[in-house]
Amino acid sequence: MADNKKAVVDPNICTGCGICVDVCPSQAIELVDGLAKVNSDKCNGDVTCVDACPVQAIAMQ
C-alpha cells in the first residue's frame, strides 16, 4: 500500500477505457461522464489501477 496515499485521475489524460474500474480491488473507481473518478473514501492506496492504466492517467497522491 502507499502510505495513506489515494489514487487521483488526471481528467486531461484519462480516455475512459474502464480498465481501472475492472482492476480496482476496493471498487473505488467508476466511470462518470466517460472518465474515471475515484471515491477517495473507498480507495485503500492499492496501486493496481496505476499499473493497469494504459495512458498513465492515474497517480497516487
KETIFI-637623 format. One record per atom (N, C-alpha, C): residue number from 1; residue in one letter; atom name; x negated, y, z negated. Coordinates in nm, 2 decimals, always signed. Layout:
BEGIN
ATOM  tiba  nuvex  vexgu    east   north      up
ATOM   NUM      a     CA       X       Y       Z
...
***
This chain:
BEGIN
ATOM  tiba  nuvex  vexgu    east   north      up
ATOM     1      m      N   -0.08   -0.12   +0.00
ATOM     1      m     CA   +0.00   +0.00   +0.00
ATOM     1      m      C   -0.09   +0.12   +0.00
ATOM     2      a      N   -0.03   +0.24   +0.02
ATOM     2      a     CA   -0.11   +0.36   +0.05
ATOM     2      a      C   -0.10   +0.46   -0.06
ATOM     3      d      N   -0.12   +0.43   -0.19
ATOM     3      d     CA   -0.13   +0.53   -0.30
ATOM     3      d      C   -0.02   +0.63   -0.30
ATOM     4      n      N   +0.11   +0.59   -0.30
ATOM     4      n     CA   +0.22   +0.68   -0.31
ATOM     4      n      C   +0.24   +0.76   -0.18
ATOM     5      k      N   +0.17   +0.73   -0.08
ATOM     5      k     CA   +0.20   +0.80   +0.05
ATOM     5      k      C   +0.32   +0.74   +0.12
ATOM     6      k      N   +0.38   +0.82   +0.20
ATOM     6      k     CA   +0.50   +0.78   +0.27
ATOM     6      k      C   +0.48   +0.80   +0.42
ATOM     7      a      N   +0.55   +0.72   +0.50
ATOM     7      a     CA   +0.55   +0.73   +0.64
ATOM     7      a      C   +0.61   +0.86   +0.69
ATOM     8      v      N   +0.55   +0.93   +0.78
ATOM     8      v     CA   +0.61   +1.05   +0.84
ATOM     8      v      C   +0.60   +1.04   +0.99
ATOM     9      v      N   +0.71   +1.07   +1.06
ATOM     9      v     CA   +0.71   +1.06   +1.20
ATOM     9      v      C   +0.70   +1.20   +1.27
ATOM    10      d      N   +0.61   +1.21   +1.37
ATOM    10      d     CA   +0.60   +1.33   +1.44
ATOM    10      d      C   +0.70   +1.33   +1.56
ATOM    11      p      N   +0.80   +1.41   +1.55
ATOM    11      p     CA   +0.91   +1.40   +1.65
ATOM    11      p      C   +0.86   +1.45   +1.79
ATOM    12      n      N   +0.75   +1.52   +1.79
ATOM    12      n     CA   +0.69   +1.56   +1.92
ATOM    12      n      C   +0.62   +1.45   +2.00
ATOM    13      i      N   +0.59   +1.34   +1.93
ATOM    13      i     CA   +0.53   +1.22   +1.99
ATOM    13      i      C   +0.62   +1.10   +2.00
ATOM    14      c      N   +0.71   +1.09   +1.90
ATOM    14      c     CA   +0.80   +0.97   +1.90
ATOM    14      c      C   +0.88   +0.96   +2.03
ATOM    15      t      N   +0.88   +0.83   +2.08
ATOM    15      t     CA   +0.96   +0.80   +2.20
ATOM    15      t      C   +1.09   +0.73   +2.18
ATOM    16      g      N   +1.11   +0.70   +2.05
ATOM    16      g     CA   +1.24   +0.64   +2.01
ATOM    16      g      C   +1.25   +0.49   +2.05
ATOM    17      c      N   +1.13   +0.42   +2.06
ATOM    17      c     CA   +1.13   +0.28   +2.11
ATOM    17      c      C   +1.20   +0.19   +2.01
ATOM    18      g      N   +1.19   +0.22   +1.88
ATOM    18      g     CA   +1.25   +0.14   +1.78
ATOM    18      g      C   +1.17   +0.03   +1.72
ATOM    19      i      N   +1.05   +0.02   +1.77
ATOM    19      i     CA   +0.96   -0.09   +1.71
ATOM    19      i      C   +0.94   -0.07   +1.56
ATOM    20      c      N   +0.92   +0.05   +1.52
ATOM    20      c     CA   +0.90   +0.08   +1.37
ATOM    20      c      C   +1.02   +0.04   +1.29
ATOM    21      v      N   +1.14   +0.06   +1.35
ATOM    21      v     CA   +1.26   +0.02   +1.28
ATOM    21      v      C   +1.26   -0.14   +1.26
ATOM    22      d      N   +1.22   -0.21   +1.36
ATOM    22      d     CA   +1.22   -0.35   +1.35
ATOM    22      d      C   +1.12   -0.41   +1.26
ATOM    23      v      N   +1.00   -0.34   +1.24
ATOM    23      v     CA   +0.89   -0.40   +1.16
ATOM    23      v      C   +0.89   -0.35   +1.02
ATOM    24      c      N   +0.96   -0.24   +0.99
ATOM    24      c     CA   +0.95   -0.18   +0.85
ATOM    24      c      C   +1.01   -0.28   +0.75
ATOM    25      p      N   +0.92   -0.33   +0.65
ATOM    25      p     CA   +0.96   -0.43   +0.56
ATOM    25      p      C   +1.06   -0.37   +0.45
ATOM    26      s      N   +1.07   -0.24   +0.44
ATOM    26      s     CA   +1.16   -0.18   +0.34
ATOM    26      s      C   +1.28   -0.12   +0.40
ATOM    27      q      N   +1.30   -0.14   +0.53
ATOM    27      q     CA   +1.41   -0.09   +0.61
ATOM    27      q      C   +1.43   +0.06   +0.58
ATOM    28      a      N   +1.32   +0.13   +0.58
ATOM    28      a     CA   +1.32   +0.28   +0.56
ATOM    28      a      C   +1.33   +0.36   +0.68
ATOM    29      i      N   +1.33   +0.30   +0.80
ATOM    29      i     CA   +1.33   +0.38   +0.92
ATOM    29      i      C   +1.45   +0.35   +1.01
ATOM    30      e      N   +1.51   +0.45   +1.06
ATOM    30      e     CA   +1.62   +0.43   +1.15
ATOM    30      e      C   +1.61   +0.53   +1.27
ATOM    31      l      N   +1.68   +0.50   +1.38
ATOM    31      l     CA   +1.68   +0.59   +1.49
ATOM    31      l      C   +1.79   +0.69   +1.47
ATOM    32      v      N   +1.76   +0.82   +1.48
ATOM    32      v     CA   +1.86   +0.93   +1.46
ATOM    32      v      C   +1.84   +1.02   +1.58
ATOM    33      d      N   +1.94   +1.03   +1.66
ATOM    33      d     CA   +1.94   +1.12   +1.78
ATOM    33      d      C   +1.82   +1.07   +1.87
ATOM    34      g      N   +1.79   +0.94   +1.88
ATOM    34      g     CA   +1.69   +0.89   +1.97
ATOM    34      g      C   +1.55   +0.90   +1.92
ATOM    35      l      N   +1.53   +0.94   +1.79
ATOM    35      l     CA   +1.40   +0.94   +1.73
ATOM    35      l      C   +1.39   +0.87   +1.60
ATOM    36      a      N   +1.28   +0.82   +1.56
ATOM    36      a     CA   +1.26   +0.75   +1.44
ATOM    36      a      C   +1.27   +0.86   +1.32
ATOM    37      k      N   +1.34   +0.82   +1.22
ATOM    37      k     CA   +1.35   +0.90   +1.10
ATOM    37      k      C   +1.32   +0.81   +0.98
ATOM    38      v      N   +1.24   +0.86   +0.89
ATOM    38      v     CA   +1.20   +0.78   +0.77
ATOM    38      v      C   +1.28   +0.83   +0.65
ATOM    39      n      N   +1.34   +0.73   +0.58
ATOM    39      n     CA   +1.41   +0.76   +0.45
ATOM    39      n      C   +1.30   +0.75   +0.34
ATOM    40      s      N   +1.25   +0.86   +0.30
ATOM    40      s     CA   +1.13   +0.86   +0.20
ATOM    40      s      C   +1.17   +0.79   +0.07
ATOM    41      d      N   +1.29   +0.79   +0.03
ATOM    41      d     CA   +1.33   +0.72   -0.09
ATOM    41      d      C   +1.32   +0.57   -0.08
ATOM    42      k      N   +1.33   +0.51   +0.04
ATOM    42      k     CA   +1.31   +0.37   +0.07
ATOM    42      k      C   +1.17   +0.33   +0.10
ATOM    43      c      N   +1.09   +0.42   +0.16
ATOM    43      c     CA   +0.96   +0.39   +0.20
ATOM    43      c      C   +0.87   +0.35   +0.09
ATOM    44      n      N   +0.80   +0.24   +0.10
ATOM    44      n     CA   +0.72   +0.19   -0.01
ATOM    44      n      C   +0.57   +0.21   +0.03
ATOM    45      g      N   +0.54   +0.28   +0.13
ATOM    45      g     CA   +0.40   +0.30   +0.17
ATOM    45      g      C   +0.33   +0.19   +0.25
ATOM    46      d      N   +0.41   +0.09   +0.29
ATOM    46      d     CA   +0.35   -0.01   +0.38
ATOM    46      d      C   +0.31   +0.05   +0.51
ATOM    47      v      N   +0.20   +0.01   +0.57
ATOM    47      v     CA   +0.15   +0.07   +0.69
ATOM    47      v      C   +0.19   +0.00   +0.82
ATOM    48      t      N   +0.27   -0.10   +0.80
ATOM    48      t     CA   +0.31   -0.18   +0.92
ATOM    48      t      C   +0.37   -0.10   +1.03
ATOM    49      c      N   +0.45   +0.00   +1.00
ATOM    49      c     CA   +0.50   +0.09   +1.10
ATOM    49      c      C   +0.40   +0.17   +1.17
ATOM    50      v      N   +0.30   +0.22   +1.10
ATOM    50      v     CA   +0.19   +0.29   +1.15
ATOM    50      v      C   +0.11   +0.21   +1.26
ATOM    51      d      N   +0.08   +0.09   +1.22
ATOM    51      d     CA   +0.01   -0.01   +1.30
ATOM    51      d      C   +0.09   -0.05   +1.43
ATOM    52      a      N   +0.22   -0.05   +1.41
ATOM    52      a     CA   +0.31   -0.10   +1.52
ATOM    52      a      C   +0.34   +0.01   +1.62
ATOM    53      c      N   +0.33   +0.13   +1.59
ATOM    53      c     CA   +0.38   +0.24   +1.68
ATOM    53      c      C   +0.28   +0.25   +1.80
ATOM    54      p      N   +0.34   +0.23   +1.92
ATOM    54      p     CA   +0.25   +0.23   +2.04
ATOM    54      p      C   +0.20   +0.36   +2.08
ATOM    55      v      N   +0.26   +0.47   +2.02
ATOM    55      v     CA   +0.22   +0.61   +2.06
ATOM    55      v      C   +0.16   +0.68   +1.94
ATOM    56      q      N   +0.13   +0.62   +1.83
ATOM    56      q     CA   +0.07   +0.67   +1.71
ATOM    56      q      C   +0.15   +0.80   +1.66
ATOM    57      a      N   +0.28   +0.78   +1.66
ATOM    57      a     CA   +0.37   +0.89   +1.61
ATOM    57      a      C   +0.39   +0.89   +1.46
ATOM    58      i      N   +0.34   +0.78   +1.39
ATOM    58      i     CA   +0.37   +0.77   +1.25
ATOM    58      i      C   +0.24   +0.78   +1.18
ATOM    59      a      N   +0.24   +0.85   +1.07
ATOM    59      a     CA   +0.12   +0.87   +0.98
ATOM    59      a      C   +0.17   +0.85   +0.84
ATOM    60      m      N   +0.07   +0.82   +0.75
ATOM    60      m     CA   +0.10   +0.82   +0.61
ATOM    60      m      C   +0.06   +0.95   +0.55
ATOM    61      q      N   +0.15   +1.01   +0.47
ATOM    61      q     CA   +0.11   +1.14   +0.41
ATOM    61      q      C   +0.16   +1.14   +0.26
***
